[in-house]
């Protein structure tokens, strides 16, 4: 899961047409990145951060058109601007997240061995698997849904010969019958270094 300490959802490169409606203005542009939280629009137009707009786009040819409210987060001169969804149907967000995870899996040159992960939360203990881990968090494949915001205890081995990593994590998002994306809350410095080494080795 390509997730840093500031990003809630994973994102992928995209080539999709986006219709922007702001006030009486309407225009079309291209999105170059897509995630569960928003889009990056490849446009030379500079729009004031905080500007509200309505957007329409089709995430993929086989999916329906999505209409959502969004606002501009920031501009990158010469590259485009980032927009964040402010109002989007939960089914549409889940649709995007499913697409993102499927595309991430398809683009891996080498299949990753899943990390068996034990999840403890108020309702009990579950075992899931993760192929997506970063310094900031991981995506855990689970068939059971866990509410967003739930504090978990997660335990997993990094296959480096060391002890299991045990840390707290918060559920950032949930995809029905697919799993949950979590952000690590407390990771001991030695374990953080081990995760960094594992991620670096996988990327190589």
Beta strands, then each sheet from edge to edge (+ up, - down):
strand 1: 11-22
strand 2: 25-35
strand 3: 38-41
strand 4: 52-58
strand 5: 65-76
strand 6: 80-87
strand 7: 115-121
strand 8: 124-133
strand 9: 137-141
strand 10: 151-156
strand 11: 165-175
strand 12: 179-186
sheet 1: 1+ 2- 3+ 6- 5+ 4- 1+
sheet 2: 7+ 8- 9+ 12- 11+ 10- 7+
end
